[in-house]
Amino acid sequence: MWKRHVLIGLLVAYGAGSWFAYQGSGRSDIAGAEVRSGMRVWQESNCVGCHQLYGLGGYMGPDLTNAHGDQGPERIRTFVRYGTGRMPAHDLDDRELDDLVAFLAWVDRSGRNRVPAEAVHWTGTYILEPR
């Protein structure tokens, strides 16, 4: 009889734990039209050829997972519009640029990528142990 009570208690605890674990992870941050348009700009401009999101992508430029929060939207706009020594300028109109910044803001809210630059090997793999 006591085994039955323990089993019921475990099932209740599992159900309650699952309910609490998934609170706040609902669909409150579904990508809107501006974000989806920004993702299209990201893809059509082949940003992933040089940049990463969550460590995945090219390695010519920095990981942009948290660029919106770390650098701010105006810096992103300036780099995209005018380029840098290694990054070409992109001929995006204001709407496309706004959408791209909205996409990067949405990505930024979704998680953190904290791989330090010195831990990324030039081949694109991570250096896990010091040499």
Secondary structure, DSSP 8 states (H G I E B T S, - for coil): -HHHHHHHHHHHHHHHHHHHHTTT-SSTT---HHHHHHHHHHHHTTGGGT-EETTEE-SSS-B-TTHHHHH-HHHHHHHHHH--SSS------HHHHHHHHHHHHHHHHH------GGGB-TTS-B--S--
